[in-house]
Amino acid sequence: MDTNVITPHISRRYDQKLEELFNRILAMGGQIESQMQRAFDALRHNNSTLATEVIAYDRFINRQESSIDDLCIRILAVQQPTAVDLRLIMSAIHIVTDLERMGDEITKMARMVINLCESDTPCDCQSVAGYNHLVEMTICAQDMIKIALDTFAHLDAKKALTLLPKEAKADEEYRAAQKLMREHMMQHPEQIPAMLDLLNTLRAMERVTDHSLNIAEHVFYIVEGSDMRHISAERLAEVTNKYA
């Protein structure tokens, strides 16, 4: 935890609780990265067994969210934090929600793999029109998860700002993929059920990029005390110049 942002307190136990909170969020983030990689491997290798494991692991992610929420509530009740400490704890509650929802989105890729591999007319994921778009979107989502977690690990408001253009680019790629997929559906109506499944997974990966940006916005709030979503263009430019 960056002690330039979160300064030590008189109570060592309080510091330990904040450090525990910080480390547990980072551990949960690492679990999400692992879950994403396993789902991606299942997609690329048409591995329905691995996809099933990804779905089962999501229950563990859900328990992590509940456990960290409980820790936040205990810290709030006992320590009654103020200023940056309060921003950290309130943001932590939102961040673990974003991580849990990432896990939900990742399971959609795993379910798609199972649907394609175990349907009445099984097919390889790679044979579905739009597969390459999904691969690119997944790589983009993985990159943004990593940056978001690095942003939180170092409470780095400057790095948080770098996710704004990345998320905008991800949205553009998603819209372009949607357009191409609609064209493919007209040309290959026999693949429509599989392509609808893939479109749903594309949307899930786009949502992962949204949640990654949300985490960066919470870090920005912890450090700067301003909500990156709602500050004026002038204030955002001022902060951007500060970290240039």
N, C-alpha and C positions, 0 to 999 in steps of 0.2 A: 504494500500500500504506500502511495506517495506521501511521505511526511511533510512535503512542502505544501500539500493541500490539506491533509488531515494531520493536525499537530498533536503531539502526545498530551495526555491528560494526567491530572493528579492521581486519579484512580487507575492503577495498573490493570485491574480486572476489567474496567471499561475498555481500555485499549485492547485487551485480549479478545473481548467480545466483538469489537469492531474488526479486528484482524481475522477472527473466525468467520465472520459474515463475509468479509472480502474474499477470503480463500475458498469458502464454500461456493460462492457465486462463480469464481474462476474454475473450480472443479466441475461444476455443472456445465459451464461453457465448454470445457474440454470433452465432456460426455456427449454434448450435442455435436461437436466436431466429429467425434468418433462415429456417432450414429449416422451422420450425413455421409461419411466416407463408406460405411458399410452398405448403406442404401445405394450409393453410387456404384459400388462394386457389384451389388446384386443386379443393378440395371445393366451394366456393361457385360456381365457374364451370364445373364439370364438365370440367375440362381434364386429360385423361389424359397429354398431352405434358408438362405441368408436373409432374404426379405422377411420371412416369418420371424426370425430372430430380432430383426430391427423393430418390428411391431411389438413383440413381447417386451423389448427393452424400454419402450415408451412408458410402460407402467412405472418403472423405476424412476424415470425422469419426472413423472407426475408426483411421486412421493418426495422427490428432492424439492420441488417447488413448495409443497406444503410444509416441509421441515424448515426451509429457510424463511418462509413467511412467519412461522412460529418464533423463530429466533429474532426476527425484526420486531415482532410484537413485544417479546420479553425485554429487549433493549429499550424500546420506547417506554414501556411501563416502569422499568426500574430506574433508568438514567435520565429520562426527560431531556433528551438532547436538544440543542439549539444550533442555529446558524448552519455551517457546512456539515456538521455531524447529522443534523436533522435532514438536510438535503440528501446526504449519502444513504441514510436508512430508507427514506421515502422512495428514493430512486431505485434502491435495491429491490423493493417490493415490485416495482414495475419491470425491472430488468429480468427478474426470475420468471415473471409472467411471459415476457417476450421469449425467453429461452424455452419455456414449456410449450409455447405455441409453435416455435420452430420445430420442436420434436413432433408435434401433431402434423405439421406440414410435411416433414420428412417421411412420416409413415405412409403418406399418400403415394410417394414414389414406390415404396415397398409393396403396397397393395396393388399398384399397377403392374409390377413385375409378376406378382402371383396371378393376377387376372389373366395376363397374356400367356403365361407359361402353363397354366392349369385350366384354361378354358376348353370347351368342347372341340374347338379348332385352334390348338396352341400355336403360337408363333414366337419368333425371336423378337425381342424389343427393337433390335437394330433394323428390322424389316418394316417398321411402322414409319410412315411419312411424318417428319417432324422430329425424329430421334436426334439428329444432329443439333437442332435448336435446343432440345432439352439438355443435351450434354453441355452446350455453351452456357445455358442459363444456370445449370448446376455448378459449373466451375466458377461463374460469377458469384453465386450465392456463397460458395465455400470461401472465396476470397474476402467477401464482405463480412462473413462471420469472424474470420481470423482478425481482420482489422478492428472490428467492433470490440472483440475481446482484448486485443492489445491496447485499445483506447481505454478500456476500463482498467486493465491491469496497471497502467501508468497514470491514470486519471489525466489523460492527454487531450486537452480541448482542441489543440491544433490538429491532431490526427482525427478527431471527431468531425471536423469541418471537411476533411477529405472524402467522407462518405456521401456528402451531398451530391456532387457530380456523378459519383459511381452509381448511386441509386437512380438518378435521372436517366443514366445510360441504360441501366437494367430495365427500366420501364419502357424505354424506346425499343430495346431488343425484344421484350415480351410482346409489344404491340405488333412489331414486324413479324414475329413468329406466328401470332394469331392470324394475321392476314394471309400468310403463306399456307397455313394449315387449312383455312377455309377454302382456298383454291385447290388444295390437294383433295379435300373432301368431295368437291365437285367432279374432279377427275377420277377419283378412286372410291366410289360409294361403298364398295365392298369392305373398305377399311374403316368406315365411319365409327363403328363401336370402339375399335382400338385407338383411333385418333382422338376420340372424345376423352378416353382414359388418359391419353398422353397430354391433351390440352389441360385437363384438370391438374396433372402433375406440373406442367409448365407454370400454371397459376400458383401452385403451391411453392415453387421455387421463387417466384416473384414475391410472394408473401414473406419468404425467408429474408429476402433483401430488405423488405420494409421493416421487419423486426430488427435487423442488424442496424439500420439507420436509427430506429427508436432507441437502441442501446447507446449509440453515439450521442443522441440528443440528451439522454439522461446524464451522461458523463459531462456534457457541456453545461448542463444545469448545475451539477455538483460543483464544478470548478468556477463557473462564472456567475451563478445565481440567476441566470436568465434562461428562459425557455426558447430554444433555438427555433421552435415551430412558429412562434408568435411575435418574435421581436421584429422591429421595423427593418426595412432594407438598409437604412442608414446605420442603425446600430449593428446589424450583421456585418456591414462593410467595415465599420470601425473595429469590430472584434477580429475580423479576418486580417485587417492591416496590422493589428497588434501581434498576430502570430506569424505574419509574413516573414 
